[in-house]
């Protein structure tokens, strides 16, 4: 778990500042966490989401500074935790607490199947955004466009994440930092939507 991880164009050697862009771009998550916290204005759902985004910031920053396997687990784990909790909160908002408990296991099962089939850890989150958009569109809820936009941005973000190692020759810094920036936008969009739906 303490093995050195060299998985990005920007990192050429061990050291805290081996990935300056990847490390600093995590500030996007911190900014989003603060914005969502302020937007929540005391709402518990919004504060939970803001706290989880703050954890994403911490875990991703630690990983890109230390570049170890245990930090990589924390990096992926906190983002998946946000997605699982969000699925529960979204389900509770739309179908009530009776069905909310189903959301996390379904999301985690989808994530596991996707990973085993080679789709990566985050394809399940992209599918989830599509499902949320479709459900809201079917019920004529105007917020469906928010999830559609978030899904489109997340699809681009995932593509840039996957391209990082392939463009090293042309873009020495890679594209992983763009994954951080765009994913931060996605987290803000979905959090803002849920907070506003919960507002009286």
Buried (B, 14 or more C-beta within 10 A) or exposed (E): EEEEBEEBBBBEEEEEEBBBBBBBBBBBBBBBBBBBBEBBEEBEBBBBBBBBBBBBBBBBBBBBBBBBBBBBEBBBBBBBBBBBBBBBBBBBBBEEEEEBEEBBEBBBEBBEEBBEEEBBBBBBBBBBBBBBBBBBBEEEBEBBEBBBBBBBBBBBBBEBBEBBEEBBEEEEBBBBBBBBBBBBBBBBBBBBBBBEBBEE
